[in-house]
Amino acid sequence: MFPVEIVPGTPATVRLQPPTAGARWVIDLLALVERWLDAVPLPCVSLMYGGRSYLVRSSTHVEDLVVVAPNDSAAV
């Protein structure tokens, strides 16, 4: 779907070449990243495109970010 290059070094870097035409590739890329995060599993990945950086979190790790407040109604 995307030409890919694995860049040697740390941190691990995978370079994808987006198509030159159309906007559908963004949706396809996000779906690919989501499947990859679930398979690895990693909590997140940083994407860089057009001089900007984007943090994409794994849907399986979102529950780790949720903070539950204590139930005040139980206090007497």
Summary of the structure (lengths in Angstrom):
residues: 76
radius of gyration: 17.7
end to end distance: 59.7
largest distance: 63.9
contacts: 130
relative contact order: 0.13
helix: 30%
strand: 26%
